[in-house]
Amino acid sequence: MRYLIYLHVAFLLLAAAGTACAEGTAVGYGAELEGFPYPHAVEHFRFASQGQDLQMGYMDVPPKGRPNGHTVVLMHGKNFCGATWEATIAVLTGAGYRVIAPDQIGFCTSTKPAHYQYSFQQLAFNTKALLQRLGVSRSILIGHSTGGMLATRFTLMYPETVEKLVMVNPIGLEDWKALGVPGRTVDQWYERELKLSAEGVRRYEKSVYYGGRWKVEYNRWVDMLAGLNQGPGHKLVAWNSALIYDMIFTQPVVYEFSLLKVPTTLMLGDADTTAIGSDIAPPEVKAKIGHYKLLGKEVIKTIPHGRLIEFPGFGHAPQIENPAMFHKALLDELAGVKN
C-alpha cells in the first residue's frame, strides 16, 4: 500500500510539472540550469578568468551526412540559451555544418560568478578561447538579440577568424542611453530581476517578441528562463543578470558597425520593439525607440559589405516564430560562403 501511495504521489508531481510547463508556470532549475533538457549533450569548457575558476556550457554538434567544411557558432540572446537554437542546429547540421552553441558566462548552463566585470570584450575573449580549445580557427558567427552585440564585438576583435557575420534581431542598433532612456544602477537591476516570474516573462515576450501572438510551444522557453530565475540559486542568477543588463545598456556597438570588415547580414523581424529600459523611459522617449522597421534600414547603410533581410510582420525571434521561413533565408544566405 505504501508503495502504491509513493507511486501516486510521484505521478501527481510529474503531472503538476507537465501542467506547469504547458501553462508557462516555471519549475525551478539549478543555478546552471540543472534539470532543463538540452537537445544535445552539454559539455563544459573550464578556464580561469578574473581570478576565478569558471566553466562554459556548450553544445558541439557534428554535421549529419557529408560535412561541408564550415563551422557555425551560435550566440544566444539575454533571455535565451543555447537550447533555444534547437531548430536552427537541426537545420544547419542537416546541411553539413558543424555547429557550436555556447552558453556565455552568467547564462544558462554556465557559471554564475559571485563577482565579474562583464564586458562584450571579455565574453568575446572567453568564446575565442573555447573555439581554440575545440580547434576552430575560422567560423560563421550567428548572433541573436544580445548575441548580435557579442558577435559584432567578436568580429571587430578577431576579423581574421570570421568567415561571415549574421545578426538576427540584434539589440544595440541604437544607443538607448544617448536617446534619453534613464539608467539603472546594478542594485536597481537586481531588485527588478528578483521579481521575475513566468507570467511576467510570458506577458513581455508576447507583447514585444511576438507581436501579441502566442503559441503553446513558446512556453518551454518561458519555463527555461523563469525556472532558472526561481530555482535554488535565484539570487546569484538575478545578480549576474543585473550585471549583464548593465553591460548591455552601457556598452553600445552601434557606433562601430562601420568598422566591420567581413560580409555581414542583418536578419530582422521588422515588427520587433525590443528596447532596453523602455519600461521606465518617459513617454516621449519610449515613442522613438525600438522601431526595428526603421532601425534595420538605417543601420545597414553604415555596414560595409552589409545586406538586410527583413521578415515583415514578425518579431524579435523569427527563428522561433516561423522556423521554416527563417531557415530557408538563412541557408540561402550561407550558401555564398566560400570554402
DRENDO-1510 file (C-alpha; in Angstrom, 1 decimal, always signed):
<recs>
REC; n; res; u; v; w
REC; 1; MET; +0.0; +0.0; +0.0 .
REC; 2; ARG; +2.8; +2.4; +0.9 .
REC; 3; TYR; +4.4; +1.7; -2.4 .
REC; 4; LEU; +1.2; +2.5; -4.3 .
REC; 5; ILE; +1.0; +5.8; -2.3 .
REC; 6; TYR; +4.5; +6.7; -3.4 .
REC; 7; LEU; +3.7; +5.9; -7.0 .
REC; 8; HIS; +0.5; +8.0; -6.8 .
REC; 9; VAL; +2.5; +11.0; -5.3 .
REC; 10; ALA; +5.2; +10.7; -8.0 .
REC; 11; PHE; +2.5; +10.6; -10.7 .
REC; 12; LEU; +0.9; +13.8; -9.2 .
REC; 13; LEU; +4.3; +15.6; -9.1 .
REC; 14; LEU; +5.0; +14.7; -12.7 .
REC; 15; ALA; +1.6; +15.7; -13.8 .
REC; 16; ALA; +2.0; +19.0; -12.0 .
REC; 17; ALA; +5.3; +19.6; -13.6 .
REC; 18; GLY; +3.8; +18.9; -17.1 .
REC; 19; THR; +0.9; +21.2; -16.4 .
REC; 20; ALA; +3.2; +24.0; -15.2 .
REC; 21; CYS; +5.3; +23.7; -18.4 .
REC; 22; ALA; +2.2; +23.8; -20.6 .
REC; 23; GLU; +0.9; +26.8; -18.8 .
REC; 24; GLY; +4.2; +28.6; -18.7 .
REC; 25; THR; +4.4; +28.4; -14.9 .
REC; 26; ALA; +8.1; +27.8; -14.1 .
REC; 27; VAL; +9.5; +24.8; -12.4 .
REC; 28; GLY; +12.7; +25.7; -10.5 .
REC; 29; TYR; +16.0; +24.7; -12.1 .
REC; 30; GLY; +19.6; +24.9; -10.7 .
REC; 31; ALA; +21.8; +27.9; -11.0 .
REC; 32; GLU; +23.5; +26.3; -14.1 .
REC; 33; LEU; +20.1; +25.2; -15.4 .
REC; 34; GLU; +20.3; +21.7; -14.0 .
REC; 35; GLY; +17.2; +19.8; -14.7 .
REC; 36; PHE; +16.3; +21.6; -18.0 .
REC; 37; PRO; +16.7; +19.2; -21.0 .
REC; 38; TYR; +19.0; +20.4; -23.8 .
REC; 39; PRO; +18.6; +19.0; -27.4 .
REC; 40; HIS; +22.2; +17.7; -27.4 .
REC; 41; ALA; +24.9; +16.8; -24.9 .
REC; 42; VAL; +26.2; +19.7; -22.9 .
REC; 43; GLU; +30.0; +19.8; -22.5 .
REC; 44; HIS; +31.9; +22.2; -20.3 .
REC; 45; PHE; +35.0; +24.3; -21.1 .
REC; 46; ARG; +36.8; +25.1; -17.8 .
REC; 47; PHE; +39.1; +28.1; -17.6 .
REC; 48; ALA; +40.3; +30.8; -15.2 .
REC; 49; SER; +39.1; +34.4; -15.6 .
REC; 50; GLN; +39.3; +37.4; -13.3 .
REC; 51; GLY; +40.8; +35.3; -10.5 .
REC; 52; GLN; +38.1; +32.6; -10.7 .
REC; 53; ASP; +37.6; +29.1; -12.0 .
REC; 54; LEU; +34.7; +29.2; -14.4 .
REC; 55; GLN; +33.1; +26.8; -16.9 .
REC; 56; MET; +31.1; +27.5; -20.1 .
REC; 57; GLY; +28.5; +25.0; -21.1 .
REC; 58; TYR; +28.3; +24.4; -24.8 .
REC; 59; MET; +27.0; +22.0; -27.4 .
REC; 60; ASP; +29.3; +20.8; -30.2 .
REC; 61; VAL; +27.1; +19.1; -32.8 .
REC; 62; PRO; +28.7; +17.4; -35.8 .
REC; 63; PRO; +27.2; +17.6; -39.3 .
REC; 64; LYS; +24.8; +15.0; -40.4 .
REC; 65; GLY; +25.9; +13.2; -43.6 .
REC; 66; ARG; +28.6; +14.9; -45.7 .
REC; 67; PRO; +30.4; +17.8; -43.9 .
REC; 68; ASN; +30.6; +21.0; -46.0 .
REC; 69; GLY; +33.8; +22.2; -44.2 .
REC; 70; HIS; +32.2; +25.1; -42.3 .
REC; 71; THR; +31.6; +25.6; -38.6 .
REC; 72; VAL; +28.8; +27.8; -37.3 .
REC; 73; VAL; +28.9; +29.4; -33.9 .
REC; 74; LEU; +25.5; +30.4; -32.5 .
REC; 75; MET; +25.4; +33.2; -29.9 .
REC; 76; HIS; +22.3; +33.4; -27.8 .
REC; 77; GLY; +20.4; +36.4; -26.5 .
REC; 78; LYS; +19.9; +37.8; -23.0 .
REC; 79; ASN; +16.6; +35.9; -22.4 .
REC; 80; PHE; +17.6; +32.9; -24.4 .
REC; 81; CYS; +20.1; +30.0; -24.1 .
REC; 82; GLY; +22.0; +27.6; -26.4 .
REC; 83; ALA; +19.0; +25.3; -26.2 .
REC; 84; THR; +16.7; +27.9; -27.9 .
REC; 85; TRP; +18.7; +27.3; -31.1 .
REC; 86; GLU; +17.4; +23.8; -31.2 .
REC; 87; ALA; +15.6; +24.0; -34.6 .
REC; 88; THR; +18.5; +26.0; -36.1 .
REC; 89; ILE; +21.0; +23.4; -35.0 .
REC; 90; ALA; +19.0; +20.7; -36.7 .
REC; 91; VAL; +18.7; +22.6; -39.9 .
REC; 92; LEU; +22.4; +23.6; -40.1 .
REC; 93; THR; +23.8; +20.2; -39.2 .
REC; 94; GLY; +21.4; +18.7; -41.7 .
REC; 95; ALA; +23.0; +20.9; -44.3 .
REC; 96; GLY; +26.5; +19.8; -43.4 .
REC; 97; TYR; +27.6; +22.4; -40.9 .
REC; 98; ARG; +29.4; +21.7; -37.6 .
REC; 99; VAL; +27.5; +23.8; -35.0 .
REC; 100; ILE; +28.9; +25.1; -31.7 .
REC; 101; ALA; +26.4; +26.7; -29.4 .
REC; 102; PRO; +27.9; +28.1; -26.2 .
REC; 103; ASP; +26.2; +29.5; -23.1 .
REC; 104; GLN; +28.1; +32.6; -22.1 .
REC; 105; ILE; +29.4; +33.0; -18.5 .
REC; 106; GLY; +26.5; +34.3; -16.4 .
REC; 107; PHE; +23.9; +32.5; -18.6 .
REC; 108; CYS; +22.1; +29.2; -18.6 .
REC; 109; THR; +24.4; +26.1; -18.1 .
REC; 110; SER; +27.5; +28.3; -17.4 .
REC; 111; THR; +29.0; +29.6; -14.1 .
REC; 112; LYS; +27.2; +32.5; -12.4 .
REC; 113; PRO; +30.2; +34.2; -10.6 .
REC; 114; ALA; +29.7; +36.0; -7.3 .
REC; 115; HIS; +31.6; +38.9; -8.9 .
REC; 116; TYR; +32.6; +39.5; -12.5 .
REC; 117; GLN; +33.3; +42.6; -14.6 .
REC; 118; TYR; +31.1; +41.9; -17.6 .
REC; 119; SER; +32.1; +43.3; -21.0 .
REC; 120; PHE; +31.5; +42.2; -24.5 .
REC; 121; GLN; +35.3; +42.1; -24.9 .
REC; 122; GLN; +35.6; +39.6; -22.1 .
REC; 123; LEU; +32.8; +37.4; -23.4 .
REC; 124; ALA; +34.4; +37.5; -26.9 .
REC; 125; PHE; +37.7; +36.6; -25.4 .
REC; 126; ASN; +36.1; +33.7; -23.5 .
REC; 127; THR; +34.4; +32.4; -26.7 .
REC; 128; LYS; +37.7; +32.7; -28.7 .
REC; 129; ALA; +39.4; +30.6; -26.0 .
REC; 130; LEU; +36.7; +28.0; -26.3 .
REC; 131; LEU; +37.0; +27.8; -30.1 .
REC; 132; GLN; +40.8; +27.5; -29.9 .
REC; 133; ARG; +40.3; +24.6; -27.5 .
REC; 134; LEU; +37.9; +23.0; -30.0 .
REC; 135; GLY; +40.4; +23.5; -32.8 .
REC; 136; VAL; +38.2; +26.0; -34.7 .
REC; 137; SER; +40.3; +28.7; -36.4 .
REC; 138; ARG; +37.5; +30.2; -38.7 .
REC; 139; SER; +33.8; +30.2; -38.3 .
REC; 140; ILE; +30.5; +31.7; -39.3 .
REC; 141; LEU; +29.0; +33.7; -36.5 .
REC; 142; ILE; +25.3; +33.9; -36.0 .
REC; 143; GLY; +24.2; +36.2; -33.1 .
REC; 144; HIS; +20.6; +36.7; -31.9 .
REC; 145; SER; +19.5; +39.7; -29.7 .
REC; 146; THR; +22.3; +40.4; -27.2 .
REC; 147; GLY; +24.2; +37.7; -29.1 .
REC; 148; GLY; +24.2; +40.1; -32.0 .
REC; 149; MET; +26.1; +42.6; -29.9 .
REC; 150; LEU; +28.6; +40.0; -28.8 .
REC; 151; ALA; +29.0; +38.6; -32.3 .
REC; 152; THR; +29.7; +42.2; -33.5 .
REC; 153; ARG; +32.3; +42.7; -30.8 .
REC; 154; PHE; +33.9; +39.3; -31.6 .
REC; 155; THR; +34.1; +40.2; -35.3 .
REC; 156; LEU; +35.7; +43.6; -34.5 .
REC; 157; MET; +38.3; +41.9; -32.3 .
REC; 158; TYR; +39.1; +38.9; -34.4 .
REC; 159; PRO; +38.1; +39.6; -38.0 .
REC; 160; GLU; +40.5; +37.1; -39.4 .
REC; 161; THR; +38.6; +34.3; -37.7 .
REC; 162; VAL; +35.2; +35.2; -39.0 .
REC; 163; GLU; +34.0; +34.0; -42.4 .
REC; 164; LYS; +30.7; +35.7; -42.2 .
REC; 165; LEU; +28.7; +37.6; -39.6 .
REC; 166; VAL; +24.9; +37.2; -39.3 .
REC; 167; MET; +22.9; +39.2; -36.8 .
REC; 168; VAL; +19.4; +38.1; -36.1 .
REC; 169; ASN; +17.3; +40.9; -34.5 .
REC; 170; PRO; +20.3; +42.2; -32.6 .
REC; 171; ILE; +19.8; +44.7; -29.8 .
REC; 172; GLY; +22.2; +47.6; -29.8 .
REC; 173; LEU; +21.1; +49.0; -33.1 .
REC; 174; GLU; +20.6; +52.3; -31.2 .
REC; 175; ASP; +22.1; +53.8; -28.1 .
REC; 176; TRP; +19.2; +54.0; -25.6 .
REC; 177; LYS; +21.1; +56.0; -23.0 .
REC; 178; ALA; +22.0; +58.7; -25.6 .
REC; 179; LEU; +18.4; +58.8; -26.7 .
REC; 180; GLY; +17.2; +59.6; -23.2 .
REC; 181; VAL; +16.4; +56.3; -21.5 .
REC; 182; PRO; +17.1; +56.7; -17.8 .
REC; 183; GLY; +19.9; +54.5; -16.4 .
REC; 184; ARG; +19.5; +51.9; -13.6 .
REC; 185; THR; +22.1; +51.1; -11.0 .
REC; 186; VAL; +23.2; +47.4; -10.7 .
REC; 187; ASP; +21.2; +47.3; -7.4 .
REC; 188; GLN; +18.1; +48.5; -9.2 .
REC; 189; TRP; +18.5; +45.9; -11.9 .
REC; 190; TYR; +19.0; +43.3; -9.2 .
REC; 191; GLU; +15.8; +44.2; -7.5 .
REC; 192; ARG; +14.0; +44.1; -10.8 .
REC; 193; GLU; +15.4; +40.7; -11.7 .
REC; 194; LEU; +14.4; +39.2; -8.3 .
REC; 195; LYS; +10.8; +39.9; -9.2 .
REC; 196; LEU; +10.9; +37.9; -12.5 .
REC; 197; SER; +8.0; +35.5; -12.9 .
REC; 198; ALA; +6.8; +33.1; -15.6 .
REC; 199; GLU; +3.7; +35.2; -16.1 .
REC; 200; GLY; +5.7; +38.4; -16.4 .
REC; 201; VAL; +8.1; +36.7; -18.9 .
REC; 202; ARG; +5.2; +35.4; -21.0 .
REC; 203; ARG; +3.4; +38.8; -21.0 .
REC; 204; TYR; +6.6; +40.6; -22.0 .
REC; 205; GLU; +7.5; +38.2; -24.8 .
REC; 206; LYS; +4.0; +38.0; -26.2 .
REC; 207; SER; +3.9; +41.8; -26.4 .
REC; 208; VAL; +7.5; +42.6; -27.5 .
REC; 209; TYR; +8.8; +39.4; -29.1 .
REC; 210; TYR; +5.8; +38.0; -30.9 .
REC; 211; GLY; +3.6; +41.0; -31.8 .
REC; 212; GLY; +0.8; +39.9; -29.5 .
REC; 213; ARG; +0.7; +36.4; -30.8 .
REC; 214; TRP; +1.4; +33.3; -28.7 .
REC; 215; LYS; +1.9; +29.6; -29.4 .
REC; 216; VAL; +2.0; +26.9; -26.8 .
REC; 217; GLU; +5.5; +25.8; -27.8 .
REC; 218; TYR; +6.8; +29.2; -26.6 .
REC; 219; ASN; +6.0; +28.1; -23.0 .
REC; 220; ARG; +9.1; +25.8; -23.0 .
REC; 221; TRP; +11.3; +28.9; -23.2 .
REC; 222; VAL; +9.3; +30.7; -20.6 .
REC; 223; ASP; +9.8; +27.7; -18.3 .
REC; 224; MET; +13.5; +27.7; -19.0 .
REC; 225; LEU; +14.0; +31.4; -18.2 .
REC; 226; ALA; +11.7; +31.7; -15.3 .
REC; 227; GLY; +12.7; +28.3; -13.8 .
REC; 228; LEU; +16.4; +29.4; -13.8 .
REC; 229; ASN; +15.4; +32.6; -12.1 .
REC; 230; GLN; +13.2; +30.9; -9.5 .
REC; 231; GLY; +15.4; +27.9; -8.6 .
REC; 232; PRO; +17.7; +27.5; -5.5 .
REC; 233; GLY; +20.3; +29.8; -7.0 .
REC; 234; HIS; +17.9; +32.5; -7.9 .
REC; 235; LYS; +19.7; +35.3; -6.1 .
REC; 236; LEU; +23.0; +34.6; -7.8 .
REC; 237; VAL; +21.2; +34.3; -11.1 .
REC; 238; ALA; +19.5; +37.6; -10.6 .
REC; 239; TRP; +22.8; +39.3; -9.6 .
REC; 240; ASN; +24.5; +38.1; -12.7 .
REC; 241; SER; +21.5; +39.2; -14.8 .
REC; 242; ALA; +21.8; +42.6; -13.3 .
REC; 243; LEU; +25.5; +42.9; -14.1 .
REC; 244; ILE; +24.7; +41.7; -17.7 .
REC; 245; TYR; +21.9; +44.3; -18.2 .
REC; 246; ASP; +24.4; +47.0; -17.0 .
REC; 247; MET; +26.8; +45.8; -19.7 .
REC; 248; ILE; +24.2; +45.8; -22.4 .
REC; 249; PHE; +23.0; +49.3; -21.5 .
REC; 250; THR; +26.4; +50.9; -21.2 .
REC; 251; GLN; +28.4; +49.3; -24.0 .
REC; 252; PRO; +26.7; +50.1; -27.3 .
REC; 253; VAL; +28.1; +48.7; -30.5 .
REC; 254; VAL; +26.1; +50.9; -32.9 .
REC; 255; TYR; +28.9; +53.4; -33.3 .
REC; 256; GLU; +31.3; +50.7; -34.6 .
REC; 257; PHE; +29.3; +49.0; -37.3 .
REC; 258; SER; +31.2; +51.0; -40.0 .
REC; 259; LEU; +34.4; +49.2; -38.8 .
REC; 260; LEU; +33.2; +45.7; -39.7 .
REC; 261; LYS; +35.4; +44.1; -42.4 .
REC; 262; VAL; +33.6; +40.8; -43.1 .
REC; 263; PRO; +30.5; +40.1; -45.1 .
REC; 264; THR; +27.6; +40.9; -42.8 .
REC; 265; THR; +23.9; +40.1; -43.0 .
REC; 266; LEU; +21.2; +41.7; -40.8 .
REC; 267; MET; +18.1; +39.5; -40.5 .
REC; 268; LEU; +15.2; +41.3; -38.9 .
REC; 269; GLY; +11.6; +40.6; -37.9 .
REC; 270; ASP; +10.6; +44.2; -38.5 .
REC; 271; ALA; +7.7; +44.2; -36.0 .
REC; 272; ASP; +10.2; +43.9; -33.1 .
REC; 273; THR; +10.0; +46.6; -30.5 .
REC; 274; THR; +12.8; +45.5; -28.1 .
REC; 275; ALA; +14.5; +48.4; -26.4 .
REC; 276; ILE; +16.3; +48.1; -23.0 .
REC; 277; GLY; +14.9; +50.4; -20.4 .
REC; 278; SER; +11.7; +51.2; -22.3 .
REC; 279; ASP; +9.7; +50.2; -19.3 .
REC; 280; ILE; +11.0; +53.3; -17.4 .
REC; 281; ALA; +11.5; +55.6; -20.3 .
REC; 282; PRO; +9.5; +58.9; -20.4 .
REC; 283; PRO; +6.6; +58.6; -23.0 .
REC; 284; GLU; +8.3; +60.9; -25.5 .
REC; 285; VAL; +11.5; +58.7; -25.3 .
REC; 286; LYS; +9.6; +55.4; -25.4 .
REC; 287; ALA; +7.8; +56.6; -28.5 .
REC; 288; LYS; +11.0; +56.9; -30.5 .
REC; 289; ILE; +13.0; +53.7; -29.6 .
REC; 290; GLY; +12.7; +50.1; -30.5 .
REC; 291; HIS; +11.4; +50.6; -34.1 .
REC; 292; TYR; +13.2; +47.8; -36.0 .
REC; 293; LYS; +11.4; +48.6; -39.2 .
REC; 294; LEU; +13.3; +51.8; -39.3 .
REC; 295; LEU; +16.5; +50.7; -37.5 .
REC; 296; GLY; +17.4; +48.0; -40.0 .
REC; 297; LYS; +17.3; +50.3; -42.9 .
REC; 298; GLU; +19.3; +53.0; -41.1 .
REC; 299; VAL; +22.0; +50.6; -39.7 .
REC; 300; ILE; +22.6; +48.6; -42.8 .
REC; 301; LYS; +23.8; +51.8; -44.6 .
REC; 302; THR; +26.7; +52.0; -42.1 .
REC; 303; ILE; +27.9; +48.4; -42.5 .
REC; 304; PRO; +30.4; +47.8; -45.3 .
REC; 305; HIS; +29.5; +44.6; -47.3 .
REC; 306; GLY; +26.2; +44.6; -45.4 .
REC; 307; ARG; +22.9; +43.1; -46.5 .
REC; 308; LEU; +19.5; +43.4; -45.0 .
REC; 309; ILE; +16.9; +40.6; -44.9 .
REC; 310; GLU; +13.5; +41.6; -43.4 .
REC; 311; PHE; +10.7; +39.4; -42.3 .
REC; 312; PRO; +7.6; +41.7; -42.4 .
REC; 313; GLY; +5.3; +41.4; -39.5 .
REC; 314; PHE; +7.5; +39.1; -37.4 .
REC; 315; GLY; +9.1; +39.9; -34.1 .
REC; 316; HIS; +12.2; +39.6; -32.1 .
REC; 317; ALA; +12.8; +35.8; -32.6 .
REC; 318; PRO; +11.9; +34.9; -36.2 .
REC; 319; GLN; +13.8; +31.6; -35.9 .
REC; 320; ILE; +11.3; +30.5; -33.3 .
REC; 321; GLU; +8.2; +32.3; -34.6 .
REC; 322; ASN; +8.5; +30.9; -38.1 .
REC; 323; PRO; +11.4; +28.4; -38.4 .
REC; 324; ALA; +10.7; +27.3; -42.0 .
REC; 325; MET; +10.7; +30.9; -43.3 .
REC; 326; PHE; +13.8; +31.9; -41.3 .
REC; 327; HIS; +15.9; +28.8; -42.0 .
REC; 328; LYS; +15.2; +28.9; -45.8 .
REC; 329; ALA; +16.5; +32.5; -45.8 .
REC; 330; LEU; +19.5; +31.6; -43.6 .
REC; 331; LEU; +20.6; +28.7; -45.7 .
REC; 332; ASP; +20.3; +30.7; -48.9 .
REC; 333; GLU; +22.5; +33.4; -47.3 .
REC; 334; LEU; +25.1; +31.0; -46.0 .
REC; 335; ALA; +25.3; +29.3; -49.4 .
REC; 336; GLY; +27.5; +32.1; -50.6 .
REC; 337; VAL; +30.3; +31.5; -48.1 .
REC; 338; LYS; +33.3; +30.0; -50.0 .
REC; 339; ASN; +35.3; +27.1; -48.8 .
</recs>
